[in-house]
């Protein structure tokens, strides 16, 4: 192909030379006396043909290296798709499905893990043909880390082009291709189930990786904003799921057990903020302590009882006792009204980046804290 293009260029040059020679007919006639007879157009055309043949012969003898390079470059370009082919939208391929995932990563100062996570998940989701957009919600204020509030921010800022979210820890990488990251239409899907998570195995655990439709997340009013520091926000969200009447689903048929995920967090290298100040403990435990006291009274004064602290409560002899149990269990909810409705934050900046070729949106966020209501948000 490159040789054909070269020949065309030579012909064009020859035509230009021919036209030039026509315009210089009188000058050539007066200069070169060796012309015999009348100088005609045909004689000039014959001279141009001779010049073209000499030029081709000279190029063939002296420029063969350049020609080979052109051919190689042409072959390389043939294997490289044009921009339109390279940017072919997955939306045109029905096998990708109509839904788009917003992968939400609550984040602070864990850059080494982020550099591993983003390209890994981008490749993992592409291999599963999951349309997705990765959001890193970076907390940059001076308060303690608030994972739940950052997830609320990610949900709010993820835009209308995504219809479900993944609440995803940055230090948890899925290793089994059979794990489902598809649209959880029937209900919340807990990818990092207690049977598979490398660290947490209690049955009410919903942390690590949880998929929800945006509609279901809104039904729960998001997550509580009162949990500053690591821990307990997932347990409270489990109660929100139950209150909203949502059924929780988990993976089945996964044979890799606790080796299903790779946990890349090193607790010895970076310790999490799991402190509980006095005021925080009092708010979290006051209702639970009262609930246990009522349970004890019911046990002492009822001849028949059956109690399950995870939700199944009944009493066959004392209706008043049963009512008290239900009342105090509901009071154990740390923040029954807070969530999306009382979320306060400011987006300092929004950056579109790529990490090892994987696109990611970074939201730099400053959360707001009412120190009168939650004084434990302060670091000191």
C-alpha positions in Angstrom: 0.0 0.0 0.0 2.9 2.4 0.8 4.5 1.6 -2.5 1.3 2.5 -4.4 1.1 5.8 -2.6 4.8 6.5 -3.5 4.1 5.8 -7.2 1.2 8.2 -7.1 3.4 10.9 -5.6 6.1 10.3 -8.3 3.5 10.7 -11.0 2.2 13.9 -9.5 5.8 15.2 -9.4 6.3 14.2 -13.0 3.1 16.0 -14.1 4.2 19.1 -12.3 7.6 18.8 -14.0 5.8 18.4 -17.4 3.7 21.5 -16.9 6.8 23.5 -15.9 8.6 22.4 -18.9 5.7 23.5 -21.1 5.8 26.9 -19.6 9.6 27.1 -20.1 9.4 25.9 -23.7 11.0 29.0 -25.2 13.7 29.1 -22.6 14.7 25.5 -23.2 14.7 26.1 -27.0 17.1 29.0 -26.8 19.3 27.4 -24.2 19.8 23.9 -25.6 21.0 24.0 -29.2 21.2 20.3 -29.6 17.5 20.1 -30.4 17.1 19.2 -34.1 14.1 20.6 -35.9 11.2 22.2 -34.3 10.7 21.9 -30.5 7.3 20.2 -30.0 5.1 19.1 -27.1 5.8 15.5 -27.9 9.5 16.0 -27.6 9.1 17.6 -24.2 6.8 14.8 -23.0 9.4 12.3 -24.1 12.0 14.1 -22.0 9.8 14.1 -18.9 9.3 10.3 -19.3 13.1 9.9 -19.4 13.5 12.0 -16.3 10.8 10.0 -14.4 12.5 6.7 -15.3 15.9 8.0 -14.2 14.4 9.2 -10.9 12.8 5.8 -10.2 16.0 4.0 -11.0 17.9 6.3 -8.6 15.4 5.8 -5.8 15.5 2.1 -6.2 19.3 2.0 -5.8 19.7 4.5 -3.0 16.6 4.6 -0.9 15.6 0.9 -0.4 16.0 1.2 3.4 13.4 3.9 3.6 10.9 2.0 1.5 11.2 -1.0 3.8 10.5 1.2 6.8 7.4 2.6 5.2 6.1 -0.9 4.6 6.8 -1.9 8.2 5.1 1.2 9.5 2.1 0.5 7.2 1.8 -3.1 8.6 1.9 -1.8 12.2 -0.8 0.8 11.5 -3.0 -1.9 9.9 -3.1 -3.7 13.3 -3.9 -0.6 15.2 -7.6 0.3 15.1 -8.7 3.7 14.1 -10.0 6.0 16.9 -13.6 5.1 16.2 -12.9 1.4 16.4 -10.9 1.8 19.6 -13.6 3.9 21.2 -16.4 1.5 20.2 -19.0 1.8 22.9 -19.9 -1.2 24.9 -23.4 0.1 24.9 -23.7 -1.1 21.3 -23.0 -4.7 22.4 -26.2 -6.1 24.0 -24.1 -8.7 25.9 -23.0 -5.9 28.3 -26.6 -5.4 29.4 -28.5 -2.1 30.0 -27.3 -1.4 33.6 -24.3 0.6 34.7 -22.5 0.2 38.1 -21.2 3.0 40.2 -18.3 1.5 42.1 -17.9 3.6 45.3 -14.6 3.6 47.2 -14.6 5.5 50.5 -11.0 6.6 50.8 -8.3 8.4 52.8 -4.5 8.2 52.5 -4.3 4.6 51.2 -2.7 5.4 47.8 -0.7 2.2 47.6 -3.8 0.1 47.8 -5.7 2.4 45.4 -2.9 2.0 42.7 -3.5 -1.8 42.9 -7.3 -1.7 43.2 -8.4 0.6 40.4 -6.7 -1.2 37.4 -7.5 -4.6 38.9 -11.2 -3.9 39.2 -11.4 -2.1 35.9 -10.1 -5.3 34.2 -12.2 -7.6 36.3 -15.4 -5.8 35.5 -14.6 -5.5 31.8 -13.9 -9.2 31.6 -17.4 -9.8 33.1 -18.9 -7.2 30.7 -20.1 -4.9 33.5 -20.6 -1.3 32.5 -19.1 0.7 35.3 -17.7 3.9 36.6 -15.2 4.0 39.5 -15.6 6.7 42.1 -13.0 7.4 44.8 -14.6 9.5 47.5 -11.6 11.0 49.2 -12.1 12.5 52.7 -9.8 15.5 53.0 -11.2 17.3 56.1 -9.7 17.1 59.6 -12.4 14.9 61.1 -12.1 11.2 61.8 -12.8 8.8 58.9 -16.5 8.4 58.1 -17.0 5.5 55.7 -20.8 5.7 55.8 -21.0 9.4 55.0 -18.5 9.0 52.1 -20.7 6.2 50.6 -23.7 8.6 50.9 -21.7 11.2 49.1 -20.7 8.8 46.3 -24.4 7.8 45.9 -25.4 11.4 45.6 -22.6 12.4 43.2 -22.6 9.3 41.0 -25.0 10.8 38.4 -28.0 9.6 36.6 -26.1 7.4 34.1 -25.6 4.7 36.8 -28.5 2.7 38.3 -26.8 0.6 40.9 -23.9 1.0 43.4 -21.2 -1.2 44.9 -20.1 -0.2 48.4 -16.5 -1.5 48.0 -13.5 -1.6 50.3 -10.3 -0.6 48.6 -8.3 -3.4 50.2 -10.5 -6.3 49.0 -9.9 -7.8 45.6 -12.2 -10.5 44.1 -10.2 -13.5 42.7 -13.1 -15.7 41.6 -14.5 -14.9 38.2 -17.8 -16.6 39.2 -18.6 -13.7 41.6 -21.6 -11.8 40.5 -21.4 -8.0 40.1 -24.5 -7.7 38.0 -27.6 -5.7 38.6 -29.2 -6.8 41.9 -32.8 -6.5 40.9 -34.3 -8.7 43.5 -32.5 -7.2 46.5 -29.2 -6.2 47.9 -26.4 -8.7 47.0 -23.6 -9.2 49.5 -20.6 -10.2 47.4 -18.2 -10.5 50.4 -20.4 -12.9 52.3 -19.4 -14.2 55.8 -18.7 -17.6 54.1 -16.2 -16.0 51.8 -14.7 -13.0 53.5 -11.1 -13.7 54.8 -11.7 -11.9 58.1 -15.4 -11.5 59.1 -17.7 -14.5 59.4 -20.7 -13.5 61.6 -24.1 -14.0 59.9 -25.3 -10.3 60.0 -22.1 -9.0 58.4 -22.9 -6.9 55.2 -19.5 -5.0 54.8 -16.7 -5.4 52.4 -18.6 -5.5 49.1 -22.3 -4.9 48.9 -24.4 -4.2 45.7 -27.7 -2.3 45.8 -29.9 -0.7 43.3 -30.1 3.1 43.8 -33.8 2.7 44.5 -33.1 0.2 47.3 -30.4 2.4 48.8 -32.8 5.4 48.8 -35.4 3.2 50.5 -32.9 2.8 53.4 -32.2 6.5 53.5 -28.6 5.6 52.9 -26.2 4.9 55.8 -26.0 6.6 59.2 -23.7 9.6 59.4 -23.0 9.2 63.1 -20.2 6.6 62.8 -16.9 8.5 62.9 -13.9 6.1 63.0 -13.9 2.5 61.7 -16.6 0.0 62.5 -20.2 -0.6 63.3 -21.7 1.3 60.4 -22.3 -1.9 58.5 -24.1 -3.5 61.4 -26.4 -0.5 61.6 -27.1 -0.7 57.9 -28.1 -4.3 58.2 -30.9 -3.2 60.4 -31.9 -0.6 57.9 -32.2 -3.3 55.2 -34.5 -5.3 57.5 -36.6 -2.2 58.3 -37.0 -1.4 54.6 -38.2 -5.0 54.0 -35.4 -5.9 51.7 -34.2 -9.5 51.3 -30.4 -9.9 51.4 -28.9 -12.3 48.8 -25.4 -13.8 48.9 -23.3 -15.9 46.4 -23.9 -19.6 46.0 -21.9 -22.3 44.5 -18.5 -20.6 45.2 -16.0 -23.3 46.0 -13.0 -21.1 46.8 -14.0 -20.4 50.4 -11.9 -17.8 52.3 -9.5 -17.7 49.3 -12.2 -16.0 47.2 -10.8 -12.6 47.9 -7.3 -11.1 48.3 -7.1 -8.8 51.3 -4.3 -6.3 50.7 -4.5 -4.3 53.9 -1.7 -4.7 56.3 -2.9 -3.8 59.9 0.7 -3.6 61.2 1.6 -1.1 58.5 -1.5 1.2 58.8 -3.7 0.8 61.8 -7.4 1.7 61.5 -9.0 4.3 63.8 -11.2 2.1 65.9 -11.3 4.2 69.1 -14.5 4.6 71.0 -14.7 7.7 73.1 -16.9 7.9 76.2 -19.7 9.9 74.5 -19.8 7.6 71.5 -20.0 4.4 73.6 -22.8 5.9 75.7 -24.9 6.7 72.6 -24.2 3.3 71.0 -24.8 1.1 74.1 -27.4 2.9 76.2 -30.4 1.5 74.4 -28.8 -2.0 74.1 -28.2 -2.1 77.8 -31.8 -1.2 78.5 -32.9 -3.8 76.0 -31.0 -6.5 77.8 -32.5 -5.5 81.1 -36.0 -5.9 79.7 -35.0 -9.3 78.3 -33.9 -10.4 81.8 -37.2 -9.2 83.3 -39.1 -11.2 80.7 -37.1 -14.3 81.4 -37.7 -14.0 85.2 -41.4 -13.3 85.1 -42.6 -15.4 82.1 -43.2 -19.1 82.3 -42.7 -19.6 78.5 -40.5 -17.5 76.3 -38.3 -17.6 73.2 -36.0 -14.8 72.3 -33.7 -14.4 69.3 -31.6 -11.2 69.5 -31.2 -11.0 65.7 -34.9 -10.3 65.1 -37.2 -13.1 66.0 -38.8 -12.2 69.3 -42.0 -13.8 70.8 -43.5 -14.3 74.2 -46.5 -16.6 74.7 -47.5 -15.5 78.2 -47.0 -11.8 78.6 -48.1 -9.4 75.9 -46.7 -6.4 77.8 -43.3 -8.0 77.9 -43.4 -8.7 74.2 -44.3 -5.1 73.5 -41.4 -3.8 75.6 -38.9 -6.1 73.9 -40.0 -4.8 70.4 -39.9 -1.2 71.7 -36.4 -1.4 73.2 -35.0 -3.4 70.2 -36.1 -0.6 68.0 -34.4 1.9 70.3 -31.1 0.0 69.8 -30.9 1.7 66.4 -28.2 4.3 66.9 -29.5 6.7 64.2 -33.0 5.7 63.0 -33.6 8.9 61.1 -30.2 10.1 59.8 -28.7 9.3 56.5 -29.2 10.9 53.1 -31.6 13.4 54.6 -29.1 15.0 57.0 -25.9 14.5 54.9 -23.7 17.6 54.9 -20.6 17.9 52.8 -18.7 20.1 50.3 -17.1 18.9 47.1 -13.7 20.7 47.0 -12.8 19.3 43.6 -13.6 16.7 41.0 -10.8 15.0 39.0 -11.0 12.6 36.1 -7.8 10.5 36.2 -6.4 7.3 34.8 -4.4 4.7 36.8 -2.5 2.3 34.6 -5.0 3.0 31.9 -8.1 2.6 34.1 -10.4 5.7 34.3 -11.4 6.8 37.7 -13.3 9.8 39.1 -11.8 11.3 42.3 -14.1 13.4 44.5 -12.3 15.4 47.1 -14.8 15.9 49.9 -15.0 17.8 53.1 -17.6 16.4 55.5 -19.3 18.6 58.1 -19.8 17.6 61.7 -22.0 18.9 64.4 -19.7 18.6 67.4 -22.6 19.1 69.8 -24.4 16.0 68.5 -21.4 13.8 67.6 -18.3 15.2 69.4 -16.4 12.0 68.7 -15.9 13.2 65.1 -12.8 15.1 66.3 -9.5 13.4 66.1 -8.4 14.7 69.5 
